Amino acid sequence: MAVTFVVAPYNSFGCLLSLILSPFGFTVSQISLLGFVGILVGSIAAFLFGVFLDYSHAFKKSFIVLSASCLVISIIFTLVLQDGMQFSTLMAVALAYLCVSVSILPLAMTFSVEVTYPVNAALVNGILGLCCEVGATLLAIGGSYWMD
């Protein structure tokens, strides 16, 4: 469940990106560019972090650091989001968030398999994915009602 609280906001952030940024004057093309670059940067960060985890096996410490980083960057994102904000500032903060939040995905999958060792790895990853998607759906629904 701890992973759900970190991965679900990332998933719902992607779903609500346009709703979050449109009121602040960002165009659809800027929001799309942010999403595209975020996917690229986040995927590269997740790959590199997966390689790091493969060598270090520092699962718990990494999870704590990445979770705390997600929280801090989310707070910074909320504080800097304002009318007339420069797109480059938004891009920098959003990409920092996406690098950290996407890097939790390989950590979550490998750590959950390590913790629940006798259970089949595919079953653990499936349940973890289900929990994350349900959490993201609930956050997206709640966020869309809150935005209206």
Helices and strands as residue ranges (DSSP letters): H 2-15, H 17-21, G 22-24, H 28-56, H 59-80, H 87-115, H 121-147
